[in-house]
């Protein structure tokens, strides 16, 4: 049997109940699930493609892959051939299965940041590999490492890795034959800093060899319920993933492919959603700081990485007593033991309720 950690969110149940007992109801700032409407352009495309009796293409329709390539070029200065793009059933499934799909062997180490999305760890375990959290690649030594995860903007901290830092990671990995997988799900949500893709020429020198970038429509376009994402990069790696996924039946439903293509072609709804998040962030952050929390990093993404100096679970308890549910920092690694992650994905009304409770 594969040894997996307990599902972390189950540990929040008692605090969710406590926050829910507030007379004005819970303000849930924990998971970070979208709450705003699915864009009409996606709903329309989904409805028009609803009569879809046949099997969808694992590779995705040419329309979808061209839309993804166009979005990368238009919004992020990244030029990828549509042939080097592969849709995924959301991005969490690819994060979890990427080590297995790439053939990472038992005992090999999969690297990821010290503060990181827990599924990087889970993916390594599913492959029988050894998860290894580190912010310093030199600590790994000369051993062969098959896979290195980077995540900018970071979940949970909102930290942005500059192009120079990413260049060093890419160079280090190429010298050792490692794949760099870059989780870029929050790439369009830069606030004080603008994130850059690992596939940008300033990072990769114009070559995508050994590089994969993962993108999600969950936060940009409120499509978390559609499970819509894609991976792009090294042509050989993308084709390798495609072959395995075809055998495994990992197919995005055709109506979802149509909806995803539609939102990738449309920037207006994404800009509108970005403004919603900016507005909520602008009122929640100063309210937290006035109440005694210090916000660190958090220059991009959908979360405020905050601390009042106490243990993370003490902070969770203190905020639950005010009817506010947040995520403890140790969900994301031992280095988060004195922080909490606070999402800005609640409605305007609920965010305003949190602000009043913090005063």
N, C-alpha and C positions, 0 to 999 in steps of 0.2 A: 504494500500500500504506500502511496505517496504521502509524505508528511506535509500537511498544510497548516498554516496558522488558523486560529479561530477567526471567523468573519468579524472584522473589527466593529462594524456598525451595530452588531447585536449588543455590545456593551453599553450602548447609549440608551437602551430602552427605558431604564429607570429614570434617567434625566429627562427624557422626552415626556414621560408621564408627569414628572414634576413641573416641567415648563408648561405642559398642557393644562395644568390645574390653575394657571393664572386667570383671574376674572375676565380678562380681555382676550384670552386665548394665547396659544403659542406663537412665537415668532421663530420659525425654523430657518436658521442660517447655517445648518450643518452640512448637508449632503451637497448642496450646490446644483440641484436639479432645476432646469428652466421652468418658469411659471408663466411666461408671456405667450401670447398666441402664436401658433404656427403661421408663418407668412402665407398670405393668400396665394402667392405665386406657387408655393409648394402644394397647397391644398388643391388648387386647380389642376396642376400637372398630375397629381396622384389620382384624382377622379377621372381624368381623361385616359389614364393608363390602366384603369381598374379592370377592364376586360382583358385579362392576361392569363389565358389558360395553360400556356406552354411553360417549359422550364426556362428560367432566366439564364443569361450568360454569366459564368463566374468572372470572366474578364471584364464584364460591363459592356454596355453599348458604346459604339464609337462616339455617339452624342455626349454621353456622360464623361468619357475620358477626355474628349476635346474641351468640354466645359471646365473640367478640373485643371487642365493645362492652361487654359485661358485665364482662369482665376489666379493661378500661381504667378503667371507673367504679369498680369495687370495690377495685382495688389501687392506682390512681394518681390518682383524683379527676378523671379526664378523661371528659367526656361527649361522645360522638360517635354520631351516628345510624348504625345498622347499614348504611344505604345508602351511607355514606361510608367504607366499609372494603373493601379488595380483597386477596385472598390472593395471595401470590407464591411462586415456586418457591425457597424460601429467601430470604434478603435479599441475598446477594452478587450474584445476577443482577440485582436491581433497582438496586443501587448502580452496577453496571457499565453498565446500559442506561438509567438515568433521564435523563441529559442528552439522549440520542437520542430517547427517548419524549416528552420535553417540547419537542422541536424546537429545542434549543440549536444555534446556527449556527456554522459554521467561523469561527475567529478570535475568537469571544467567550470571555471568561474564566470559568471555573468555579472558585469559591473553596472552599478547605478548610483545616483547621488545618495549621500547620507540622509538627507531629507527628501523623501520620494513617494510617489504614488505606490501604494502597496502591491499593485499587480505586477510590477517589475520583479519583485521577490517571488510572487506566486508563479509567474511564468518560468523562472529558472527552476523552481522545484518541480513543476509539471514535466520538465524535460529531464529530471534527474540530475540537473546541474547544481552548482553551489552558488547561492546568491551572495553577492559581496558588495556592501554599501561603502563607498569611499568617495571623497572629493579630491583625492590626490592620486593620480595615476602612477606616480613614481613608486608608491607603496606596493604596487603589484609586483614589481621586479621584472625579471626577464621571461616569465612563463608565458605560454601561448594563451591568449584570451580571445574567445570567439565572438563575443558580443559586448558592446559598450552602449548603455543608454545615456542620452542627455535629454534634458527637459527644460526648455526655455520658451516662454515664461514658465516658471516652476509652479507645479502643484505639489506642495501647499503654499510656498512662500511668496510667489509672485516675483521672484528674482529673475532678472534678465541676464543671460550670458552674452557678453560682447563678442563681436566677430573674431577678435584676436584670440579670445579664450577658445572659441569653437575651432578655430584653425589649428590650435595646438592639439586639441583632442583628435581631430581628423588626421593630423600628421602622425601622432603617436600610434593611432590605430592602424594606419596604412603601413607603418614600419613593421607591424606585427601580424598583419593579415587579418585584423579584426574588423567586424562590421560595426559601424556606428548607426544606431537607430535613434532618431531624433523625434521625440514626442512634441509636436507643435500645435496641439489642440487649441491653444490660447493665443496663437500668433497674431491675430488681428486686434487683440485687446491690450495694446501698449498704452500706458498713461504717461508717466514721467519719462519713460524710456521706450524706444521702438525696438521690438525684437527683430532678429534676423534669422532666416532659415539656414539650416546646415547645407542646403542645396544652392544657396546664393553664391555667386562667383567670388565675393569677398571672403568667403569661408572656405570653399572647396577648390578654388583656383580654376573653375570652369569644368572640372571633371566630377562626375557623380559616382565614381568607382568606390565601392565599399560603403555607400551611404544609402540610408532609407529615411524618408521623412513621413511621419504619420499625421494625418489631418482629420478633424472631426467637424461635422455640421451641428453637433448637439448644442453648443453654446452660441456659435455665430448665428445660427438660423433657427434655434429652438426645435431641433429635430431629434432630441434625445429619444423620443418614443418611436422614431422611425428606424433607428440604428443605421446611421449613414455616415460612413467615413471612407478614407482611401489612403493608400500608401504610394509613394512615388520615389524614384531615384535610380540606382544602378540597374541598367537593363537586364543584366544577367541575374541579379537577385530577384527582381520583379518577376521574371519568367520562371525562376525556380519556385517562388511562392505560388504563382499561378498554377503550375503543374500539380503541386501537392494539394492545393485547394480544390482543383477540379476533381481529383480523386476523392477528397473528403466531403464533397458536396457543400462547400462553403460559398453559398450563392446569395447575393443581395436580391430581394424580391424586385421584379421588373417595375412595378409601380413606384417603389422607393427610388429606384435608379432614375426614373423620370423626374420625380420630385427633387432629387438631389441635383440633377443637371440644371433644373430651373433655378434653384437658389444660388448655385455657383455662377450663373449668368447674371444674377441680379444683385447689385451692390446696395441699392436704396434701402431694402429692408435691413440689411446688415448694419448700415450706418445708423438707422433708427434704433436698432437694438443696442448698439454700442452707446448711444446717447442715454438710453434708459439706465444702463449699468453705470455710466459716468455720473449720472444724477444721484443714484442711490449711494454710490461710493462717496460722493462729495458731502453727503450729510452724515453718513454712518461713521466715517473715519474720525472727524473731529469730535463726535459724540463719545466715541470710545476713548479718545485721548483725554477728554475732559473728565471722564469717569475713572481715570487712572491706568488705562492700558497704553502701552507703547507699541506702535505699529512699526515693524521692521521689514525691509525689502519692499515687497508689495507695490512695485513700480509698474506692474502689468498683471494681466489675468483677472480672475473673478473672486479673489480671496484677499482678506486682510490677515496677515500673520502677526499676531498680537500677544503681548504678555503684560501681566502686572507684577511679575516677579515670583508669584506663587507656583505650585505644581499645576500641571495642565488640568488634572481632574478637579482640583480645588477651584480653578477658574471656571470649568464647565459647571460645577455645582453652584457657584456664585451667580452665574448668568442664568442658569435654569431657575433659580429662586426669583428672578425677575421675569420669568416667562420667555427667556431667550435660549435657544438651543444652538450650541456650536460644537465643533469637532475638536477633541483633544489632540495636541501636537504629537503625542507618542504613537498615534495611528500611522505616522509617516516616518518613524524612526526614533531611536533613543535620543537623538539630538533635539527632538521636539518636546522633551519632557516638561519644559516650562513655558510652552506657547499653546495657543489655540488658533485654529483656522476658522475664520468667519467669512461666510459667503455673502455676496451682494446680489444673490439671485432671487430674493423674495420680492413681492410686489411693493410698489411705492407705499401703499397703505401699511403693510407690515413693517417695512423699514422705518417708516415714520413712527410706528408704535414702539419699535426698539429704541429709537432715539429718545422718545419721551421717557421710557423706563430707565434709560441710562443717566438721565439728568438728575 
